[in-house]
Amino acid sequence: MNLFTRTNLLLVPAMLVSAVATYAQVSAPAAYGALPSARQLKWQETEMYCIIHFTPTTFQNKEWGYGDADPSIFNPAKFNADQIVAAAKSGGFKGIVYVAKHHDGFALWPTKTSKYNISESPWKNGKGDMVKEFQLAAQQEGMKFGIYCSPWDRSNTTYGTPEYVKVYRQQITELYSNYGDLFMSWHDGANGGDGFYGGKNEKRKVDQSNYYDWMNTWAITRKLQPNASIFSDIGLDVRWVGNEKGLAPETSWSTITIKGKDGHTPMPGYMDDYNLGSGTRGGEKWIPFEGDVALRPGWFYHPEQDNQLKTTAQLFNIYCNSVGRGGALDLGLSPTAEGILHPNDVAALAAFGKYLKEVFAVNLAKQAIFSVSNVRGKQQKAYGTANLTDADRYSYWATDDNVHQATVNLSFKQPVRFSIIQLRENIKLGQRIDSVEVEAFQNNQWINIAKASSIGANRIIRLAEEQTAAKIRIRVYAPVSIALSEAGLYLAPKIKEVSTAKSDNVFDKSSWKVVNDNNSITIDMGYPLIFSALSYLPDQEKSSAGAIQKYELLTSEDGTAWKSISSGEFSNIAANPILQRISLPQPVAARYIRLISKQAVPGNGGKVQLDAAQIEIYK
């Protein structure tokens, strides 16, 4: 045996050891931290859906029903679930959540649990089932279907007692048994207050920490709809972002550690909510957020809001700050009393859907030559850069276990213009990346153009201005090996803004004389005016603390003798401090107007938000 042959034979075992070592090294990265379940992955992939509010409240032009509406008013003459769902689909939404029962307690299906339901209405001669109509419409359009049944019931005489919890569980059992596969079991933290309660006009509060016994109530969902993600202010699968503007903070982790108030077990409506929006880096549970917001100012239809819809630019901003921060967008739709979406709503959805397609039509990154500072085990096929532009959420570029910082370089033959950077992680392996920095090679030097944290399922970085470059570098930082699944560059088309000029039916307030008291504002308009409505806008720069929840409106001819002309509540103002409007049954003539706060959102040092700048009076 010559020396060459002998040497080769000696090398074979070493080569085999090296091959085995290489094979061991290129196994998938170990999962990091809390991980999403299969149902949560499906929810993350949905990204956008709509929630639909349509009850007798619509016919009362109220934001929340009181529980006393006569079922006879519910009779939508042109109801068309297909029109509503098709409009949602045109906006790029992939599912709908139907409000089967809101706080007014009126059930939109023929339930056996309460007489206060759709069978008592004249619609379809009492034989209709609106939940079924929406389920079938969603099925026809290839949309996912979910259900919200309010835990608070302002009509039920047993609300606040153990008996009502049994009723509520029977209701969701009916809903989760008879309307196909659900993708969402949607809840909120509504915990009682004023209501009709079967004729007992009173206020009822419940112990938020245990009244609904959520874990046992949600066990019904797990049994009947195992694929449905459970949403609440802190649900088992999806959490609330903490506001009704649909906006998440710049850093928003999909993992979260939950703490209860005063040492109690954390439950919906009874927990510290400081980190609802931000989540917790390395949190104990994977519970991503939903950003909910209405297309109109309110969740229910109000004719005076027909020209107050969110523009395409506003919707895209919300999209980038919800879906684009690792969560989902839940957009509120509100059919008219006829039972269809207003033409303006249909047009707004279609315009938004068209714009989304235009923005993400061309991924400029596909034109680039990629290079990276490290590839896991040098295995390009399994973990290389081709995975970054294949539109597969779960294929990914990965680094070796000991490489926690790496760079991705994109080189183009010609400079490209872009204004949006999109990144995704393979979240099946957890939320691994701490932060990224993006640089462009301009004027013979690397310039930092963007940075971001909490990448997760989707991260959209909108640049302050368009950039042009032939070389782009992304620096990635993580406490473990990196698993980045997508990298995209896009040029967003310009959006033509819609005018937001004030309506000419608003009285000029420049000559008003105003007197503020602790809980009221009195306006002397100088001479008698005939007005039909008054609006109140809580401070938009601060929290809703101090905003009026219950009001009384009075008028006077001489400033001495006063007449009450309206009273009521500004529903949901604590969570959604939008413009509130008091519409009068018929125009009223008066020189003096007084708005009194009978109850305000707690906080603000006990002071009520009341200022002339917040008031408008309409002709």
N, C-alpha and C positions, 0 to 999 in steps of 0.2 A: 504494500500500500504506500503510494507516494505521499509526500507532505501535503500536497494540495487537497487530495481526497480525504486524508485524515483530518485536516483542518475543517473542511466542510461538514464532515460528520459530527465534529465537536460543536459546530455552530447550530446544528438543527435543534437540539434541546433548548438552546438559548433563544432561538427564533420562536419556538413554540411558546415559551414562557412569555416572550414579548407580546405575541399575538393574543394570548389569554389575558394578559394585563391590559392590552388595548381594548379588548372586548369588554372587560369589566368596567373600564373607565367610561365607555360610551353608553352605558345604560342610562336611562332617563334620570334627570335630576330628582332628588328626593323632594317630596312635597314640603311646603313651608307654611307653617301656621294653620289657621282655620281655613277650611276648604268649603266650596259650594257643593250642595247636594245636586242630584240629577234634576230635581224640579227647579232649583234655583238657576242652574245652567240654562234650562229652557226659558225661564223668565228673563235672564240676562240677554238671551238671544232675541227676545221679543222687542225690547228697547222702547217701543212706543205703542200706547193704547189710549183709548178714550173712555171716560166715565160719563154716563148719560143720566141726567136728572129730569124726570118728567112725572109729576104727580098732581093732585088737586091744587097744590101750591102754585103751579103754573097758571092756573085759571084765576087765582087770587092776586096775581102780580106781587107775590111775596117771595122773600128769599128763604125763609123757613116757615113751614106750616105749623099751626098751633095745635092741630089735632081735632079741630071742631068743624072742618069744612064738610058740607053736605056732599055725599058721594054723587048726588045728581048733577053737580057741576062738571064732573069728569066725563066729557063726551067729545073727544077730538074727531072732528068731522072728516079730516083728510089724513088720518094717521097712516104712516107708511114707514115701517121699520127698515125696509129695503133702501129707501131714499137716505135715511139717516146713516145707516151702516156703510152704504156705498160712498157717501161723502167722506166719512172717516177714512175709508180705504184710499180714496183719492189723495188724502193728505199724507200718505205713507205709513199710516197706523196699521198695526197688525192684529189688534184685538179690541174688544169693547168690554167694559164692566157696566152692567145695568143696575141701577138703583131700584131694587125690587121693593124696598120699603125705606122711606126716609124717616126723619124724626117725627113727622106728623102721624106716623103709624098706619097710613093707608097702604094696604098690601096690593101690589099690582098683579097678583095672581090669585086664583080662587082658593085661598087657604082655608083649611078647616079649623084654624086656631083662633080666628077673629071674624066677627061679622063686618068689621070695618075693612072691606076689601073690594076689589074691582067688580065682583058679582053684584054688588049693590048699586053700581053705576048704570046709566043707560047705554053706555058704549057696548055695541054688539048685543044689545038687549040683555046685558048681564051675563053673557056667555063667553066673554073674551078672556084672554090670558096674555097680558102684554109681555111677561117674561118669556113665554114661549115664542111670541112673535119676534122678539129680538134674538133669541137663540137660533131660530130658523134662518133669520136674515144673515146672522153672522156665519152660519154654516154655509149658506149659499154663496157668500162672498169669500169664503176661505179664510175667515177671520176667527181668532180665538175668542172664547166667551167666558166671562166671569160675572160674579154676582156680589152686590153689596146689600145687606139687610141690616138696617140701623139697629144697634142695641138699645138706644133710647127710643121710647115710644110715648109720645105726648097724648095719645088717644086711649091707651090701655089702662083700665081702672085698677089693674093689679100691679102696675109699674112701681118698683121700689120694694116689692115683697118677693119672697122666694118663689111664689107661684108664677110670676112673670118670667123668671129665668127659665122655668120649664116651658113656658109658651115660646120664648125666643129660641130655645133649642129645638122645639118642634117645628118652628118656622124654617130654620136653616136645614133641618132634616128633610122637609118637603122640597126645599129649593135644591138641595144637593143630590136628591134622589131622582128628580123628574126632568132635568134640563140638560142632559148630556154631560160630557166631560168638561170640567171647568179648568181654566188655567190660573184663576185667581179666586181666593176667598178673601174679600175686601172688607175691612172693618175700620172703625175709628174709635177714638176715646170718648165719645159722647156719654156724659154721665149724669144726665138729668138737669132739671130746672123747672121753669114755669111750663104748664101744660093744661090741657083740657081734661085729660085722664077720665074719660067716660062721663063728663059732665061736672067733675069736681075740679073747678078752676083754682088750681093751687100750685105751689112750688114743691117739688120733691127732689131730694138729693139722695145719692146712694154712696156707700163706702167703695171708693174707687179701687181700693186694694184687693177686694175679694168678692164684690157683689156678683159679677158675671162668672166668676170662677173660670177664667179664660182657658186654663190648661185642659180642664175637662170639657169645656165647650168646644175648644178647637180639636179635641179628640174626635168629634163628630166629623170634622173636615178630613182629618187624616184617614178615618175609616171609609167614608163615602167618596171622597175626592182626593186620593193619595197623590195625584199629580198637580194639585192646585197649590200655588204658593200663598201663604197666609200673610196678608198685609194688615198692619195696624200702626199706631204711632211707634210701637216697638213690637212688630209681629214676630212669629217664629222664623219667617223667611225673608220678609221685606220690611224695612222701617220707613217712617215718614222723614222727609228732609227737614221738617221743623218750621216750614212756612207754606203759604198757599200762593207763592209767586213762582214755584217750580225751580228755584235757583239753589244750587249747592255751593258751598264755599270753594275757594280755589283748591284747597286740599280736602279731599273727602275719601276716607278709606272705606272699603267694603267690609272690613272687620270692625267689631265694636265690642267694648266691655260695658255692660249695663249695670247701673246701680239704682237701687230703689230709694225712695224718699224715707227719711227718718228710720232707717234700718229695716224697712219692709222689703219683702220679696219684690223685685222689679216687675211690674205689670202695666199694661196699657193704662194711661191716665194717672199712674201713680209711680213715677220714677223721675230721677234727675234727667233732664233733657238737654243738658249743656252740650252734649256731643252727638246729638241726632244728626246734624248736618255734617260734621267733620269725621264722625266715626272715631275709631281708635287704632293707631298704628300698632300692629301685633295684637289686636283685640281677641277676646276669647271666642267670639262667634262670627261666622260669615253671615252678615245681615245687611245687604246693600240697601241703598235708599231709592225711594220713589219720589220724584218731584211732581206734585200735583198743582195744576193751575187751570183756570177756566178760560175758554176762548173769549168770552165776554167778561165784563167786570164781575158779574155774579154767576153763581152756579145754576140758577134757574132763569128761564126766559123772562125778560122785561122789555116791552116794546120801546121804551125810551133809550135802550142800549143798542138799538139796531145799527147805529153808526159809531159804536165804541168798541169794535172788535180789535183784537191784537193784530198788528200788521205782520207781514211776512218777515220783516226785519226783527220785530219783537219775538216772534215765534222761533226764528232761527237762533236768536240769542239765548232763549230759554232752552232750546235743544242742545246748544253747545255747553250750557251750564247744568245740564241734567244727564242726558245720554252721554254727552261729551265729558262728563266727570265720573263715569263708571256706574251710573244709575239708570233710571228709566224715566220717561216723560209720560204722565197721565193727564191728558187734556180734557177738560170738562166741556161737554156739549149740552145744549139746552133747547129742545124742540119747542116750537110755538104752541099756543092753545089749539091750533089745528092739528098738531101731531106730526109736523114735519120740521126740518131745519129751515130757517129763514134763508132766502137767496144769498144774503150777504155772508152768512156762515158757510154755505156751500162753496161760494167763490173764494173765501179766505182759506178754506182747507185745500181746495184745488191748487191755489197759488202757492201755498206752502209746500205741498207735495211736489209740484213742478220745480220749485227752487231747490229742494233737497236733491232731486235727481240731477239737476244741472251742476250743483256744487261737487257732487261725488261721482260725476260721470267719467272723469279721466284722472286716474292716479298717475301723476307725473313720475313718481318713484319707479314705475315699471320701465321707464326709459333710461334709468341710471345703471351704471356699473357699480355693484356693491363690493366693498371690502370691509372686513372687520378685524379687530385686533386679536380675536381668539375665537375658535370654533371648537365646540366640545369634542374631545377625542379626535380632532381633525376629520370628523365625519361630516363632509359637506352635504351628502344626500339626506341624512337624518336630521342634522342640526344646523345646516348651512343657511346662507342668506336668501336662497330661492324661496324659502318659507315666508319671507317677510312681505312678499307681494302676491301671494297665491290666494288671498281672500278666504283663507281657512283659519278660523279662530284658534284652532288647536294644533296646527303645525307651527313650528317655532325655531328661531335661531337660539342656540344655547351656548353657554360658556362652560369651561371646566369648573369643577367644584371649588377650586381655590381661586377662581377669577371672579371678583365681585365688582370690578370696574372695567368697563370696556367701551370701545368706540365703534360706531357704524359710520362708514364713509360712503357717500353717494357722489359719483362723478358723472357729469353729462357731457355730451359732445358739444352742445351749445348751451349757453345760460338759459335757465328756465325761470319763469315768474310764478310765484306762489304766495298764498296768504294764509293757508291752513296746513297744520301738521297734525297727522293722526297716528296714534300709537295704540297698540293693544298688547296685553300680556296673555299668556296661556294660563287662565285662572284655574284650570284644573290642578295646577301645581301651586296655587295660592297667589296672594298679592305680594310679589317679591321685591319689585323695584321701589327704591326710596325716592329717586328723583332723576331727572334728565336735564341736560343742557344742550341747546342746539346752536351751532355756529355756522356761519356762511363765509366763504372765502371771497372777500371783496377788497378791491384796491390793494391787492398783494398782501393781505393779512386776514387772519381769522377774526371775525366779529361775532360776538354773542348776540343772537337775535331772539332767543326765547329760553325759558326754563319752566319746569313743571314738576310737581310731585304727585303721588298717588295715581299711578297709571291705570292699573286694574283692567277691567273688561273693555274699556274704551277711554281714550283720552284725546280730546280735540283741543289743540292749541291755536287760538286765533291771533295772528300777528297784528300789531298796531297799524302796520302799513305793509303793502306788498313788498316782497323782496325779490331780487334777481341775482342768481348765482349759478355757477357751473360746478361748484363743489360745496357740499354740505356735510357737516360732521355732527353726529349725535353722540354725546357722552352719557353713558348709563351707569348709575350707581345703585348697588343693592347690598344687603348683608349676607347674601348667599349667591349662588350661581344665577345667571340671568336667563330668563325664558321669555323672549319677546316674540310675539306671533305676527304682528303686522306693523308696517311703517308706510305711511302715505303722505304725499304732498299734493295739495289741491289749490286751484285758483278760483276763489269764490266770485261769481258775477256780481256786478253792482245791483243794488236794489233801489227801485224808485220809491222814495218815501211818500206816504199818504199825508195830506194836510190834516193837522189836528186843531184847526181854528175853532174858536168857541162859537156856539150857536148864537144866532141873533135874537133868540127868544129869551135871553137872560137880561134882567134889569141892570142898569148901570148902578154900581154901589158907591161911586165917588162922593156923593152928597149925603150918604147915610150918617146918622148920629147913632153911636153904639154905646151901650152900657153893659159891662160884664159884671156878673155876680159870681159867687162861688160855683154855682151849678146851673146858671142860666145866662142867656144873652138876649138883650132887648134891642130892637132895631127901630129907629124912627126914620122912615123913608122920606119924610119931609112933606108929603101930601098923600092922599089915598091912592093906592094902586090896586088894580085887579090882577091877582096872581092865581096860578093853578097848581104850583108845586114849589117845594123848597128842597134843596140838597145840602148835605153835610159831608165834608171830606175830612176824615181824620188826618193828623199830621203824617205825611209820608216819609219823613226823614227820621222819625223816632219809632219806638215800639207803639203798640196799640194801647198801652196803659193809659187810662184816663179818658179813652174814647167813649162816647155815649152808647150805651146798650139799650136803655129804655128811655123814651122821650115823651114829652107832651108839647104840643104846638098851640099857642094862643094868639088871638088878635084883639086889637082894640082900636076904637076910633079916636079916643082922646088921651090914651096912655094911662087911664085910671081904671076904667071898667073893662075887664078882660073876659073873653069868651074862648073856651077850649074848642078847637076845631078838629084836632087829630091827636091820637096817642098810639103808641105801639112799641115795637122793638126793632133794633137794627141787628138782625140775626147774623151770627157768625163773625161779627166785627172784630172779635179778639184775634181770630186766626187769619181773617181776610179783611183788613181795614180799607176797603174800597169806598168809592163814592156811594153814599146812601141817599135815597130820594123819597120824599114824602109827597105822593101824588094825591090831590084832593078830589073828591067825587065830582065837584063842580067848582068853578072859579069863585074866589072870595075877594071882596073889596075891604081894604084896611090900610091905615097909615102906620100902625105899630104892629110889630110881630115879636113874639117872645118864644124862644126855644128853651125848654127846661130839660135838664138831664135828671131823670128819675133814678137811673142806675148807670154806673160807669164801669169799664173794665178796671179791675183792681190794679193798684200801683200808682206811679206818678206822684207819690207823696200825698195821695188823696185828692189831688187837683184834677178837675175835669178839663179835657181839651175843648175849648170853646173860644173861637175868635172869628171876627168878621170875615177874615180871609178864607175861612173854611165853609162859609155860607154862600149859596147862590139862590136867588129867587127868580122864578120863571113866569113868563107872561101866560 
